[in-house]
Amino acid sequence: MENINFNDKRIRELIKTHPLLNEIILTKEVFWPNPKYSSFQEAMKKISIGDKDVEAAEERLKRFAPYIAKCFPETAKANGIIESPIVRIPNIHKRLEEIFDNKILGSLLLKCDSHLPISGSIKARGGIYEVLKHAEELAIKNNMLNIEDDYSILDSNIFRSFYSNYSIAVGSTGNLGLSIGIIGAQLGFKVYVHMSGDAKEWKKNLLRSKGVTVIEYDSDYSRAVEEGRRQAQSDPKMYFIDDENSLDLFLGYTVVASRLKIQLKEMDIIVDENRPLFVYLPCGVGGGPGGVAFGLKLLFGDNVHCFFAEPTHSPCMLIGLMTGLHDKICVQDFGIDNITAADGLAVGRPSAFIGKTLENLISGCFTVEDDNLYKLLSTLADREDIYLEPSALAGIPGAVKLFKDKLGRKYIKDNNLEDKMKNAVHIPWATGGSMVPRDVIEEYYNRGLRLNK
Ligand SMILES: *Cc1c(COP(=O)(O)O)cnc(C)c1O
């Protein structure tokens, strides 16, 4: 990967062209509507991924459902489909209006990927999907499996011994490693997880308890990914899961869209021209929020508006999209340190694949301070009895920022949404938290309590 070597002059020029960078550099909270956001039809002209790819991913997950149901009994009720609940959060709706002294028109729902089975985060979508796809391809190529088979046969010594000849490598800030380690080890693969310095101790310990090899780095996410990629290059039987570029990972996230549509329908919510949907997605490198956003766009088109949420100290997607430089620029180029309590979002350089593919489909980005993540964490716990990890709170203030921030209101106006906002549905995406050990959650919670005083 080649990086442009910016001298100060180029950085100064970027700041001149994009004055909001002044605030971003000072790590202030910002709201940025994407000027390149365009109609769905227009944006799709440049994108070669489509419905067929998403359907293929859905079909693959259905083939694996009997296996998942057998190995992970918590999914049995859903017949082996890994899905999370969505809930109304009226108390936090009211509380946000009080805190920000601003109305949120429409209703507020929380998509609880924090409570996805198997690995308790949004990575139980993309990460698990890509491992399953790799496992299927290996077994089919070796004449051990046919797509007509009942895939629960994979839960056997024959298959585990087969997969033990192969290995998987991944770089992660924690949750992706957790997902891939858990499903990979369950299938029988040897798994190597390269963990960035941000990764929490309990995530590494949990992986080791499953026989996964955890390699630790003091440096950030980009280095961990680089090392994983390097390790896999030297071994033809090692498969590298590329969080920065993988189409499969991306497709694993997209399948939520059709399921969400059903969940909303069960709540008597039909998204259409008069009832716009707003989603607020915590963003690290971009794959998770990117895949979810793309799936939703394919299904709801111009009636869904996707905003990405990042920590003020790791606004990599914001900077990549704003400058159009994507992975050719990182937050450190602006003197921003990429140090945040939101370990899942601690990424300094965004995915170019996501940025380029979705540059006309993402409605905008906003940033949130760490202290506010903690405050929201304990507020959500108190008001709704839902406990999340810090990263997962980043989307929560999105709806109120949309109404309160001058640029948020401009987005509403520019998109002719003013009359429709009273019917709007806002969904902050809660991306992780249910597997965090109790003592760690308590620490987060108490910290938020103290800050709220
Ligand atoms: C990974 C992660 C995200 C963001 O996903 P990316 O693919 O890195 O953008 C958000 N929240 C949590 C809790 C995560 O673990």
PDBQT file of the ligand as one rigid body, heavy atoms in Angstrom, charges set to zero:
ROOT
HETATM    1  C1  LIG A 501     -16.209  -3.581  14.232  1.00  0.00    +0.000 C 
HETATM    2  C2  LIG A 501     -17.190  -2.806  14.984  1.00  0.00    +0.000 A 
HETATM    3  C3  LIG A 501     -17.862  -1.717  14.413  1.00  0.00    +0.000 A 
HETATM    4  C4  LIG A 501     -17.585  -1.170  13.042  1.00  0.00    +0.000 C 
HETATM    5  O1  LIG A 501     -17.366  -2.069  12.008  1.00  0.00    +0.000 OA
HETATM    6  P1  LIG A 501     -16.268  -1.784  10.916  1.00  0.00    +0.000 P 
HETATM    7  O2  LIG A 501     -16.453  -2.857   9.942  1.00  0.00    +0.000 OA
HETATM    8  O3  LIG A 501     -14.933  -1.838  11.583  1.00  0.00    +0.000 OA
HETATM    9  O4  LIG A 501     -16.529  -0.421  10.384  1.00  0.00    +0.000 OA
HETATM   10  C5  LIG A 501     -18.788  -1.064  15.183  1.00  0.00    +0.000 A 
HETATM   11  N1  LIG A 501     -19.053  -1.443  16.448  1.00  0.00    +0.000 NA
HETATM   12  C6  LIG A 501     -18.440  -2.486  17.025  1.00  0.00    +0.000 A 
HETATM   13  C7  LIG A 501     -18.793  -2.850  18.423  1.00  0.00    +0.000 C 
HETATM   14  C8  LIG A 501     -17.488  -3.198  16.316  1.00  0.00    +0.000 A 
HETATM   15  O5  LIG A 501     -16.871  -4.227  16.888  1.00  0.00    +0.000 OA
ENDROOT
TORSDOF 0
